[in-house]
Structure formats: C-alpha cells, structure tokens
C-alpha cells in the first residue's frame, strides 16, 4: 500500500528483480500520519504518502473524503493536528515542514510549491492582469526588474499554452479554461519542486478539459515536475497519474499503480467507485 | 457677552491642553515609533476642540512635544495663512505660550498638512505631519488586521504588483500624493499625502519626522538619517512631479513645488506652494533683509542628494 518500496529477496537461481526506477530514488515528499479535525468532524485520519521525483500521483474519492484537505495541508495553508511532512528541497531537507515558522513556511510555499485550485478566484486576483498574476509569484520571490517580470510572465503563460495577445486581460474577462491556464502558469513560474492540482479540470466542458489535460501532460513530459493531483474524475486520473490513492472518510483505503487500481480494484469502495463511472 | 467670558480661563487647563497622562502616553508611543522606523504604533487619541480629520493627530503630537522655548510653524498645503493652519497655530500658542513663526529656518517644531517646506530642515527640527490614513496597504488589503500581518511578514509583493499593473495599463506609476515608501529597508509607510515632490526630502533627512493619524489612532516616525525609499522597479524609477517650465507669478522662482491657478482666459498661472518661502523671496526682492535657507531642489531642479531620484 501507498507505494512502499518492496525489495524482493534475490534468490541465487533467479534473475534479480529491481524495483522500478522511481522507487529506487529517495522520495521527494514524505508525509506520515497526517490527521486533521474540524471540531468533531474528522477530515483526515492517518494519511501516509510518498512522492518520488518526477512522478504524478492521483488522489480519488468522493466529495468530503478529505482529499482537498490533504492538498491544503500540503500547501501549508492551515495547521495540522498530527503528522510530519518532509520535502527534499535545498534548505529544507530533513525538516518537518508542519513545524516551521510562518516566515519559512511562506518562503517554501513561494519557491517550491505550486498549486492550481478548482475555483480560479482562490488562486488568482481576478481584477489584476493575467501577466500580473503570474508576475506576482516572482515579485514575492524578490524580483524587482519590470522587464524580467514581463518576460518571465509571458514565458510561463506561453508554456501553459495561454494566448500571448491576452496577457494583459484580467482573469475576470477570461473563460474558465483560460483561467486555469493562468493559474497553472502562476504555479510553474518559479519552477517549483512540487505541483499540487486540486480538481484542475472540474467545471470545464469536455473539449476544454481535454485541451487542459494535454497541456498538463506536455508539462509533465517536459519538466518532469512532481505532481499530486486530486480529482473525483477517474478519466483525469487515468490520463495523468502514475499511481493513485483512494480516499474515503479521511483515510486511504487503497493505493497502487493507476492501471492496477482502476482495472482491478480490491477494496469494495474502490470497486463501487470504478463501476459508478458513466 | 464675549467668547472669552464663556470659555474657561487658560489656567483651568493643564499645560498644552492635554492632561499629563495623555502627554506621557503620547511621548512613550513616539519613542517607540522612533525606535522602530516606519512602524505604526497605536495610541489613545484624545478628544480635542477640533473635529477628527482636521489634524487632531498632528495636534496631539505637537501639544505633547512643545515647550515655551520652542518656535512653532503650522502649514496647510504649504500655506501658513489657511484657516486650518491659522486655527491650529492660534490654539497651540494659546495653550502652550510658544512663539510662532512663518519662517522655516526659525521654527523648531513644524506641524504640516500635505507638504514638507521647500527649505531644507536641519538637525534638531521636528516635522509633525497630519495623516488621514496611516495604512499604505489599504488599497490592496482592506482588512487592517490582515494588513498588520503583512507588515509583520514584510509581505509587500502586492504593492509591486500594483506598480506592475500601472505600468502595463498606463505606462507610468499613477500614485500621486502619499506615495508609499520603504523605511530603513523594513516597513512600508504612507508618508501622509505629501506630493511625490516631497518624498525624497525624508530620505536621510537631518530632522525628525513624526506622523500621526488622530482618527485612526496611530503614529509613526522617521528618525534623522534614516533611509526612506519610494517603491519602484530596478529598471523603472520613481519620479517627482515635473515642475520644469513653471515659474512663480509672484517671485519668479522656478523648480519648486507650485500651485496651479487657472486664469479666466484659459491656461494657468503658477504660484509657490510654500508661502513662508515665497514671503521671504518677496522681502528680499524689495531689498529687505531675509535669510534664505538651502532648498531641497535647486533652481535647475536637481535634488540636493545626488542619486536619490534616479534618472532613466
């Protein structure tokens, strides 16, 4: 479960099996025993998670299963109750990120974590220009040259396939798909180590959804960025994720390779989820 | 029945109108504000016989720092004779027995609204600025408790985002008066609505600047010889108002901050905004004795400290 590396004992007469390349590397992200309560509601209970460099992991589950809460906690947006969180990035290796002070949490969030929300208004300033939204990331990281900001914003927007002639339009004037592209450009502008996607294509119509998924796939291929994607849409997960975790009532009920989980679900809830697909 | 017979005699009030406890509190807050340049210190703003928003913040600071050996100058938009300035000056003089002047060089305490005098202030002088809104982040963060968190984190990215947006939309920085400054490399500060022209005067200044907002109950300070930098990009610079070609219709002065007066036939004439300085120029033109101090901007429009206003 949860992609624990299982190294088989080599037998003398047997060809030695190595675990997959991803698993042989040290995990980029290591989350242990994450729990979070809101009053008497248990949102997340004992979630463990590893992300290896360059892989994409999906979290599926019904509404209220705690998958978005996990993402918010990983983005250090709120305090957790229990759990440790390690990210193997320069300057923060070996530190429990939940225990960092505000200042360092903010530094880490700016430099190393990019997030795309389901609702664009959570991640964007709807009245500022699209280019400004992306540039803000760089300003936060200390960039104070206008020409550099302008160039970096248009580069990031171009790599999320945002039309160049609309760079000075505010997100309030853009379509849903375009708004998600601005969010994506903002998230990847500083080349973070970790990309968090919270239902990035939910609420978009099917053709636009396919285009946004294409962009995400291309980015994954080009940048080898470690991604955690939360969705209730199994199609999105099958397209993007290498591994998948199934969450229910705040706990992980099943995990493994995407094809294995979606084609041969073992847990009754996962079976139900897969067969409920239209 | 005269007003004097209805009012309390002056000895019924404590020195400087405020009670001793209020003055002690204000002085302690000022010391804290001077110790943390640019940081907004809350204080208990007292009731005064003028309405909130008419300079009560500056008035309380002035009343708690003046003594009978001081000389006071009060200006409003550069003018010594506007109603607000005249009333404040008379009130402070009556309550403290302080001497008053319109000459910047003679004054030890200068209370001002919207201007810094044209003549350079020197060590030992105190400039008290009346502040309507002390929060420079108000435009980008309406929630003041959240704004205080942003000050604590030095999270000022949104201000530069505002500058970026202005450059994209209008091609220049649009903020006129009250241009936000970074004090001592740490706190973002609203310098009260002084024009951009006066903002560089606060940088590495010899005098002490105290800024106080009576309605918002906050005061802050720029100690002498402290860095005060307007927010700008490394490749697009802060600029002061362009006063080139504007000549004072009374004194013939140039490259000083001018008031614009529309004329009946169309067009406009210009007049020095700093009336105390203008009066001295006129006295000198008549041949009377008048000591003119060095000004922040010379007659060619160069600021006295090179490199503060950066050129493209």
Interface residues (C-beta under 8 A of the other chain):
Chain A: X102 X103 X106 X125 X128 X129 X131 X132 X135 X136 X139 X140 X144 X145 X146 X147 X149 X168
Chain B: X153 X155 X157 X158 X160 X161 X163 X164 X165 X167 X168 X169 X233 X234 X235 X236
